[in-house]
Amino acid sequence: MNKPLRIAIAGLGTVGCGVVDMLTRNAALLSLRAGRGIVITCVSSRDKSLKRDVDVSAYAWVDDSLHMATRDDVDVVVELIGGHEGIAKDLIEVALKSGKHVITANKALLAHHGFALAKLAETNGVQLMYEASVAGGVPIIKAMREGFAGNKISAVYGILNGTCNYILTEMRETGRDFETVLVDAQEQGFAEVDPSFDVDGIDAAHKLCILSGLAFGVKLNFENLAVTGIRHITASDITYAEDLGYRIKLLGIVRCNNGKIYQSVEPCLVHEDSTMGAVEGVFNTVLVEGDGIEIGQCIGRGAGAKPTASSVVSDLVDLARGYNVPTFGVPYDALVDADWGENGSLMARFYLHLSVTDRVGVLSDVANILKLNNVSVEAMAQLGHDPENPVSITFTTHAVKQADIENAVQKIAGLPAVLARPTMLRIEEI
Amino acid sequence: MNKPLRIAIAGLGTVGCGVVDMLTRNAALLSLRAGRGIVITCVSSRDKSLKRDVDVSAYAWVDDSLHMATRDDVDVVVELIGGHEGIAKDLIEVALKSGKHVITANKALLAHHGFALAKLAETNGVQLMYEASVAGGVPIIKAMREGFAGNKISAVYGILNGTCNYILTEMRETGRDFETVLVDAQEQGFAEVDPSFDVDGIDAAHKLCILSGLAFGVKLNFENLAVTGIRHITASDITYAEDLGYRIKLLGIVRCNNGKIYQSVEPCLVHEDSTMGAVEGVFNTVLVEGDGIEIGQCIGRGAGAKPTASSVVSDLVDLARGYNVPTFGVPYDALVDADWGENGSLMARFYLHLSVTDRVGVLSDVANILKLNNVSVEAMAQLGHDPENPVSITFTTHAVKQADIENAVQKIAGLPAVLARPTMLRIEEI
């Protein structure tokens, strides 16, 4: 048997403990698969005295995790601290510079500093691995970096945040509104006390950034990413969408169109009977379009100790087997600055919902604005007919230019009879 | 730039030409991803004069493909001839013995000779790659061998044959019967002139064999595989299943239960709103259950020139990058003879359909047989009530022992009032 792969684990939260547990529980199997043992030599965390589900007493305890990065008995540093600045970043940088491989689940760090870290890894001849950073237990980094390596990728669509998908699924199944379901999700541990990172789409955006880099060989760019969360989605939107045969999903999307790259995170409508629509609750999925595969989709748990640990451990097995692949699939110096496109120039079908006072002429005004902005309506439904109460009108459009419908919606929102901010959602035919 | 990876392609049918096309079309991208060029040095096929969609005139033509296996200018032999004996087998054996890596899409060959070939590859220090052998463009071999390497796998479920899935989907959507849809599929090129390999489950069984080896580290064993195809599925079965909220899918299943391995290919019921039920038409999918991921599922095109070529090329990129992983995920000498279980001892819920003459006492006879065989009925529906015509009765059962319900069905089939062979299908809660 070859010499074991020696690892340091920085961060003993849910995922860190999950990794310790998996390495211990499946040790014999892992040695067989990896061709050598995978042994933990040292660990670190903020609080040594904290009671944990796993026994870490057999490993050297390192008070300052930075010290792990330079230890002679460490081949791989597993960074599970989190945060895109500070200690996590310092640790990874020092580790790479010291010739240690690094495994991280830190999507924020990669989204902000991915290119610099890839350069650091490659110039030091080590691997920077991050399977756990996107979609938990789903091996989507591997699929994109290796499995689809023959393909010219044209688009990637992902349900990348389990909290949002859980909330949207619950809203649909129970008819409750966003706030109620959010509180419930917080109580059950599916949402954070401060949910903004999740429900405002930031977490999904970090993950999408990584997928953009992998798909198109571009430098990760978190700034050129239009992000809309799910707070404004109402129970009615979900019901209306369902009546039309759609489900609302928070999608991270990146696509290439005539050489320009378009990325966004926003709630969209997908067909309820599609393999995308069927991904419900806390599950995540990524669907890739390429010139060979046509489509390839992976589904799994997007978070949690065990699924995330599974991805960290698969990176460890890869390293033990002698893995050697550029961080984002091509050498760092081949990563290019993308020609970022304006999402407004894209064509798509849209769903539109208006809440209006029921009086003569409203529909005519709305229809006129749509027409003047080149928005061609495919179907319309007016729900309720009662002069005392607001009336809901839903539209679906033919494929229209996004900027055109945005203009139209802005003007429609200014009509006196329109009572609330209209809801406008893209329809994705995937 | 490093020296190019030099490949020989044996077999220039649909997939072979697809590989040539992809390597040519995406050459620059592939070099970047692989870290070096991937160049075709020679090709062979049965008929040199055949008109092809790709131009192969730039490559050396080898009349006897066996000669490729020993050429000095070849690092990798890509076997796309097919057949589990004869020239394909000879070629792979000689290539491996000559220190060439081998890539194959040949599921039949692997199902029958996988262990011997893995041994040959490993003892000669080369890789035997076969991503294209299961589920076309879906990188499921990579997912199982690497992506889920941290997991103890407990079960694998696959829709592994696009022809069957297409036929079953068409039957459901159009209400037509098996024979009519088959003829239609043959005319459209979705089914072979001799469809038996597909519709009788053999092709799916070959693929399942490979997945069994990967999942459980067992020697591939095509003999211990109970195979039932889809010829006996009627349009009515599909309608009744749909009324109950299920779709019928030909599933390859392998699972581990108390140390025993159970493998089968058979049509089963899956929930229509599950991510398994949503995989329709020619698409394939594999769902893996593991102790870390809980579940992981991949979906994609199961056949066709481009998707299959995508998998072959991903293997080539892996090899160019220096890939080194045991053929079935663990060294060949760690592969064990499985303790194969009898499927009859497994517990499952079942769907049962009987066609009976509508007369007093039939239901009582049936119910009595079920009771005597410990089959507990969950729900029953009697469709139609006309003494002149047969009556359909459908049952779903609680979880029962498969052998018990098989006994019951055999006895029920012998009742004079039962007009046709009853349909019995497992319900898989995935």
Interface residues (C-beta under 8 A of the other chain):
Chain A: M22 R25 N26 L29 L30 L32 R33 A34 G35 E131 G137 V138 P139 K142 A143 E146 G147 F148 A149 G150 N151 K152 G217 D273 S274 T275 G277 A278 V279 F283 G290 D291 G292 I293 E294 I295 G296 Q297 C298 I299 G300 R301 K306 P307 A309 S310 S311 V312 V313 S314 L316 V317 D318 R321 G322 N324 V325 P326 G329 V330 P331 A334
Chain B: M22 R25 N26 L29 L30 L32 R33 A34 G35 E131 G137 V138 P139 K142 A143 E146 G147 F148 A149 G150 N151 K152 G217 D273 S274 T275 G277 A278 V279 F283 G290 D291 G292 I293 E294 I295 G296 Q297 C298 I299 G300 R301 K306 P307 A309 S310 S311 V312 V313 S314 L316 V317 D318 R321 G322 N324 V325 P326 G329 V330 P331 A334
